[in-house]
Amino acid sequence: MSAALSLATLSSMPRDAFVAALGDIFEHAPWVAESAWAARPYASEAALHDAMMAAVRAAPLEKQIAFLRGHPELAGREAQAGTMTDHSTHEQHGAGLNALRRDELDELQRLNARYAQRHGFPFIIAVLRHDKAQIFEALRRRTERDTPAEIAEALAQIATITRRRIATRLAETTTPPTDEAERCSTNP
């Protein structure tokens, strides 16, 4: 959905319309919007995002892991096949992950595989807040962390990603928020 929405409109929508309007904000997980629907009306964009993140955090660990597994690898199979969501495609392209040199792509694939083998889900990072070198460094560093810490970090990264997506959806224009606007919004 590309048309901007208001909080008042979202707050008055029936469940199916609400899920149709926001179900794509969280990668392959319309259940997040469906769960957050009950928290209407929303006093602010932050309240809407908080309700959606609360749904993710309240899910049993198995559902959280399945949710994390629904995210694409960085420059992975889905990116190569062109089957990522529009959000992920835009975000990975914005970070330059669609223009990696062959050696960089090979290294990223090795790092992705090592991370997934260790933690059981793909590496998740808010790519638009990092350059290529920072992404590679974070992937190397975070691979060595324990899995519970990585689940928490992946959810924090998703909170950053989805906060931006919601702001874009609710904006009067289709221009994404600036990094300054992201820093001013509530933390996950």
C-alpha positions in Angstrom: 0.0 0.0 0.0 1.6 3.3 -1.0 -1.0 5.9 0.1 -0.2 7.7 3.3 -2.5 7.0 6.2 -3.4 8.9 9.3 -3.6 7.5 12.8 -7.2 8.4 13.0 -8.0 6.4 9.9 -6.0 3.4 11.1 -7.6 3.6 14.5 -11.1 3.4 13.0 -10.4 0.6 10.6 -11.9 -2.9 11.0 -9.4 -5.6 11.7 -9.1 -6.9 8.1 -8.6 -3.4 6.7 -6.0 -2.6 9.4 -4.1 -5.8 8.6 -4.2 -5.0 4.9 -2.9 -1.5 5.6 0.0 -2.5 7.9 0.5 -6.2 7.5 3.6 -5.8 5.4 5.4 -3.6 7.9 6.8 -6.6 9.7 8.5 -9.0 7.2 6.1 -11.8 6.2 4.2 -11.4 9.5 0.7 -9.9 9.2 -0.1 -11.5 12.5 1.8 -8.6 14.1 -0.6 -6.0 12.8 -3.5 -8.3 13.6 -2.4 -8.5 17.2 -1.7 -4.8 17.5 -5.2 -3.9 16.2 -6.7 -4.5 19.6 -4.6 -1.7 21.1 -6.5 1.0 19.0 -6.9 3.9 19.1 -3.3 5.1 18.9 -2.3 8.4 20.5 0.9 8.6 18.4 3.0 6.9 15.8 5.2 5.7 18.6 2.1 4.1 20.3 1.3 2.2 17.2 4.8 1.0 16.8 5.0 0.1 20.5 1.8 -2.0 20.1 3.2 -3.9 17.2 6.6 -4.5 18.9 4.7 -5.6 22.0 2.9 -8.3 19.9 6.3 -9.6 18.7 7.8 -9.6 22.2 4.8 -11.3 23.7 5.0 -14.1 21.2 6.4 -17.4 22.5 10.1 -18.0 21.7 9.3 -20.5 19.0 7.1 -18.0 17.2 9.7 -15.3 17.6 12.3 -17.6 16.0 10.0 -18.4 13.2 9.4 -14.7 12.7 13.2 -14.1 12.6 13.5 -16.9 10.1 11.1 -15.0 7.8 13.6 -12.3 7.2 15.8 -12.5 4.1 19.6 -12.9 4.3 21.6 -9.9 3.3 22.2 -10.1 -0.5 21.1 -13.8 -0.1 19.0 -16.2 -2.3 15.9 -14.0 -2.2 17.9 -10.9 -3.2 19.5 -12.8 -6.1 16.2 -14.2 -7.2 14.4 -10.9 -6.9 11.8 -12.3 -4.5 12.4 -10.1 -1.4 9.6 -7.8 -0.2 9.6 -4.3 -1.6 10.7 -3.0 1.8 13.7 -5.3 2.0 14.7 -4.7 -1.6 14.7 -0.9 -1.1 16.6 -1.1 2.2 19.3 -3.5 0.9 19.7 -1.5 -2.3 20.0 1.7 -0.2 22.9 0.1 1.7 24.6 -0.9 -1.6 24.2 -4.6 -1.0 22.9 -5.0 -4.6 26.3 -3.7 -5.9 28.8 -5.9 -4.1 32.0 -7.1 -5.8 32.2 -10.8 -6.3 34.6 -11.2 -3.4 32.4 -9.2 -1.1 29.3 -11.2 -2.1 31.3 -14.5 -1.5 32.4 -13.3 1.9 28.9 -12.1 2.8 27.4 -15.5 1.8 30.0 -17.3 4.0 29.3 -14.9 6.9 25.6 -15.3 6.5 25.9 -19.1 6.5 28.1 -19.1 9.6 25.7 -16.8 11.5 22.6 -18.8 10.5 24.3 -22.1 11.5 25.2 -20.6 14.9 21.9 -18.8 15.7 19.3 -20.6 13.7 18.0 -17.5 11.8 19.4 -14.9 9.4 21.5 -11.9 10.5 19.2 -8.9 10.8 20.4 -5.3 10.9 18.9 -1.9 10.0 21.0 -1.6 6.9 20.0 2.0 6.1 21.8 3.1 9.3 25.1 1.4 8.3 27.6 1.4 5.5 28.9 -1.7 3.9 32.0 -2.0 6.1 29.8 -1.5 9.3 27.4 -4.2 8.1 30.3 -6.7 7.5 31.9 -5.8 10.9 28.6 -6.2 12.8 27.9 -9.6 11.1 31.4 -10.9 12.1 31.1 -9.6 15.7 27.5 -10.7 16.3 28.1 -14.2 15.0 30.2 -14.8 18.0 27.6 -13.7 20.5 25.3 -16.1 22.3 21.9 -16.8 20.7 19.7 -15.2 23.4 21.7 -11.9 23.0 21.3 -12.2 19.3 17.5 -12.7 19.5 17.3 -9.5 21.6 19.6 -7.7 19.1 17.6 -8.9 16.1 14.4 -7.7 17.7 16.0 -4.3 18.4 17.1 -4.0 14.8 13.6 -5.0 13.6 12.2 -2.3 15.9 14.5 0.3 14.1 13.6 -1.0 10.7 9.8 -1.1 11.3 9.8 2.3 13.1 11.1 3.8 9.8 8.6 1.8 7.8 5.6 3.0 9.9 6.8 6.6 9.7 7.0 6.3 5.9 3.5 4.8 5.7 2.1 7.5 7.9 4.0 10.4 6.3 2.1 12.9 4.2 4.7 12.2 1.4 6.5 9.1 0.5 9.9 10.5 1.7 11.3 8.3 4.5 12.1 10.0 7.8 15.6 11.4 8.3 18.0 9.7 10.7 17.3 12.7 13.1 13.6 11.8 13.1 14.5 8.2 13.9 16.7 9.2 16.8 13.9 11.4 18.2 11.3 8.6 18.2 10.9 6.3 21.1 13.3 3.5 21.5 12.2 -0.1 21.4 
